[in-house]
Amino acid sequence: MSNARTARLSRRGLLAAGGALGLGALVTACGGDDAKKDGGSESTAAAKSGPWSYKDDRGTTVKLDKVPANIVAFTGVAAALYDYGIEVKGVFGPTKTKDGKADVQAGDMDISKVTVLGNVWDQFNVEKYATLAPDVLISTTFDSAGTLWYVPEASKEKIAKLAPSVAISVFDRQLTQPLQRVWELAESLGADMKAAKVTDAKKRFEEASERLRKAAKANPDIKVMAGSASQELFYVSGTNLSVDLEYFKALGVNFVEPSEADKKATGGWFESLSWENVDKHKADIIMMDDRSSAIQPADITEATWKKLPAVKAGQIIPRSAEPILSYDKCAPLVENLAAALEKAKKVS
């Protein structure tokens, strides 16, 4: 992807443009608890019966005669709901890799049991969607307008006519807030939130967060960089638009921060560097985008990359730039960073 093309892309497009999606889709960040307080499930359904309502993060309240049974969701949201025992009928978004295996964003779902309506950006089979007789469509939103992630602009009106939608915001807030919103959504859909698996995962996340706080405090000089790789460019994310990075920063992690001027071409999301300039920022740990849209560290052949101190020291860890929003999936992300900080050497 050329620099010129990068500059032309919209913010939403940037988030989905190959490796850029990597760093971009970190679209979440520094908000407070207001969205959570304003949202909140209004459902009192204890089981899958009776009327159902849910006020989403756009301020839209969806009301149905019964708890949704035919759910269609963005793959990452479906994976989070799956962790709470809620299964969906259809998904859209990165679900299968080229070799037919489950994409990292599909989590623990059995992808052979869901109808895949679209596997890549701008792909959504509306006709197939209609045959599922959807009760509700659920996705995330990465902007203040409530744009549904991975719902194509060209067909969004047709899609909207077939079922109401619910949006979980991963914009301008920290990780704990969308985690809570998905928890509330799963509960409204009939999930058993007192199940040991669920409560244990939440406790693990909370303990991991405290561990990360202590590790960051004990290692304030360790500099962490969030990166993503494409064939032509290396992307360095700022923390102020990233749900995970903003949370980690709040716990005390010392991040590389590209200047606002350097992020301007991407609407403030991230800085694009040529591989010749990949050593611009000094970092002791590099977190690399683990999505299938990004080139993975083992496959990077650029000599400039291999010369980076963090690479030579083996201080590279994966990063879920679009976290699956369940405590079960987010706890390991926090633990991995805490462990990396605990044992990192100052190499920059």
N, C-alpha and C positions, 0 to 999 in steps of 0.2 A: 504494500500500500504506500503510495507516494506521499510526500509531505503536502503537496498541493491538494491531493484528494482528501487527506486528513483535515486540512484547513476548511475544505468545503463542506464536510459532513456536519450534519446537525448533531446536537448533543446525544440524542437518542440513537442516531446512526453510528456515532462514534462508539457507543457502548456495544454495538453489535458487529463492528467491523473487525472480524478476525481477531488477531492478537490484541487489538486496541480494546476490544470488548473486555479482554482481560483486565486491563487496568481501569478501563472506564467503568465497567459495570460495578464498580465499587461505589456505585451511586448511593451513598447513604451516609448519614452522618451525624451532625452535631446537634441534633434537636434535643429538646427536653422532654418531659413527660406529658406535655399538653396534648399531643396527638392521641396518646394512649387514653388519656382521661376523656377526651372528646369522643373517642371511638367506643370501643368496648362492646362486647356482645350483649344484646338485649334479649337473647333467647333464654327461655326458662325450660326448654325441652330437656327432660331428663333421659328420654329415650327417643327413638326415631318415630315419633308420632306427634300429632297435635301441631299447632301453628308454629312457625319458625320466623324469627327476624334477626337481622344482624346489621349493625351500623358499621360500615367500613371506613377506611381512612380517607375517603373523599367526602365523608359526611353523608353518604348515601345509605339509607336504610332499605335493605331488601326484605320484603315480607312474603312468605309463602304459606299455603294452607298446611303444609307438613314439612318435616325436616327433609332437606334434599337427599335424594337417593342416587340420582343420576348426576354425578359431579364431573365436570371437566375442568382441568386446571393446568397452569403452567407447570412444567415438569418438576422444577425445584419445590414448588408449593405442594404438589402432589406427593413428593417424597417426604416432605415434612409431615403432612397429614397421615401418611402411611405409618410413620413412627408412632403416631398416637392411635393407630388402629382404624383409621378412616381410609377406605380405598376408593379410588376414583374410577370412572368408566373410560375417560379419554384424557390425553395429555397433548400439550404442544410445547415446543422448545426442545433443546438438546436432550435426546432420549437414548438414541443408539449411536454407537461409534461406527466407523466405516466397516469394521469387521463384525458388526452385528451385536456386539456386547453392550451392556448397559453403560451409558454415559455417566461420568462422575456426578452430574447433577440429578441423576435418577435415584441416587441413594440405594436403599435396600429393596426398592420395588422390583417385582417380577414383571419386566417390561413386556413379556409375552402375553400378559393378562390384561393389558390396557390397549386401547385403540390410539395409535399415534396419528394425530391430525396434521402434524408438521414437525419436522426434525431440525430445520434450519430457519434462520431469520427470513421473514416475509413469506413463510410457507404455512398455510392453514387451510385444510380441506373443509370448506363450509358445508358441502353436500354431505360428507361423512359425519360432520358435527351434527347436522340436523337429524340423521338417522339414530343418533344416540338419545334423542328426546331429552336434551339436557334440562335439568332443573336450575342449575346455576353454573356460571363460569367464574373461576377464581384465578387471579394473577397478582403479581406484584406491580408496584408503580415506582418509577425512578424519577419522577418530577412532581412539581407542585400542582400540575394540571390534572393529575390522576390518570395519565396515559397508561393503558394496560400493556404490560411488558409482553412482547412477542405476539401481540394481536396486530396483524397487518393493517396499515393505514387504509389500503385500498378496499379491504373487505370488512372493516370494523362495523359499518352500519348494518350490513347483512347479518353479521355475527350477533350484534346487539339485539336484533329483533327476535332471535331464537330463544334467548334466556337472559335473565338479569345477571349482572356481574358484581363481583366483590373484589375490591382492591386492598392489598396489604402494602402499606407504604414502607419502602426502604430508602426514603429520601429525607435528608436533613434530620437524622436521628441516629442514636447509637443502637448497637446490636440487641441490647436487652429489650428495646421497645417492640420491634417486629417479632421477636421471640414471644413476647407476652401476647401480642395480637393473634398470632397463629395458635397459641395455647387456647385463647378465648374462643377462636373460631372452631378449633377441634372439639372443645367442650360443648359448644352449641350444636355441633353435628352429631353428638351422642358419644363422644369418646370418654373412656373411663380415666379421668385425670388423677384418680387415686391409686391406679395400678402401680405396682412396685417398679416396673420398668420406667414408667413416666416420672415418678417422684425421685427415683434413684438418679435418673439422668439430669434432672434439675439440680439436685444436690451436688452432683459431680461437676456441673457447670459452675456453680457458685464457689465450690472449693477450688476449681481450676482458676477462676478469676482472682481469688485471694492469693493463690500461688503466683500468678503472673504479676500481681501488684508488688509482692515481696521481691520477686526476681528483678523487676524493673528498678525498684528502689535500691537493691543491692548492686546493680550494674548500670548506673546512670550514664556511663561513658560509652556503652555499647550502642552503636548506631545501626538502626534497622532500615532497610530499603525494600519497598514493595515494587516488584517489577513484573513485566510481562513481555514476552518475546514474539515477534513476527519475523517473517523472512527478511524484511528490509529495515525494520525499526525495533528499538527497545523502548519500552514505555515505563516511566517512573511515576507512580501515583502519589498525589498529595493525600493527606488524611481527611481533609475537611468535607469530602463528599463520599466517604466510604463507611458503610455501616460497621464493618469489622475494625478497620483501622482507627476510626474515631473512638471506638470503645477501648481498643488497646492503648491508644494515646491517653485516654482519660485514666487508665490504670497506671500510667507513668512511663510507658515505652517511649524511647527516644527515636523518632523517625526522621529519615531524610525528607526534607520538604522542598520540592521545586518552587521557584518563585512564582508569584501570580503572573508576572509577565511571560514566563516560560510555559505556563499552563493556558494562557489566553487563547491560543489557537484551538484548543479543545474545550472551550467553555469553562475552564477552571478545573477540569478533571485530572489531567495528567500531562507530563512533559514527554514529548517524543524526541528520542535521540537516535542518531545514526550509530551503527555498530562501532564506527571509528571513535565515537565520543562516549562510549558506554562507561568509561571510567571518570566521567565528569563529577559524580558524587562519591564521597567516601562512605563506605558501609562495611560493617563487621558481619552482619547477617543479611542475607537477601531472601525475601519471601517471594516465591515465584508462582504466578497464576497457574492453577492446576486444571483449568478448563480445557476441553478438547479444541477450542478455538485458538489456543496459544501453543507455541512450540515449547516443549518441555526441556528442562535443563540438560538432560542426558543427550538430547538431540541438537543442542546448540554447538555449532562447529566453529564459530567465530573466534579467532585467536585473541582478540581483545577481551572477550568474555573470559576465556580460560586464564588470562593473566590477572584478573581481578583478585585482590587479596582474599575476599570472602570465598570465592570459588576455589582458590588454591588451598584454603584452610578447610574446605568441606563444610562451610557454614551456610548451606543453602537448605531451606525448608519449603515445603509446598504451602500455598495459600489458596483458600477457597474464596475467590473474588465475589462469587455469588453464593454465600453460605446457604445450605439447606436449613431452614429456620425452625429446627427442633432442637431441644436441649441435647438430645442424643448425638446429633451431628455437630453441634457447635462446641460442646465440651472438649473434644479432642483438638480442635483448632486452637483453643486457648492453652491447653496443656502443651501442645507442640511448641508454641512460641515461648512459653515459660521454660520448658526444658532447654530450648536453644539458648535462651538468655543465661540460664544457670551455668551452662558449660562453655559459653562463647569466650573466645580469646580476642583481645583487642588487636586487630590486624590492619586497621585503616590509619 
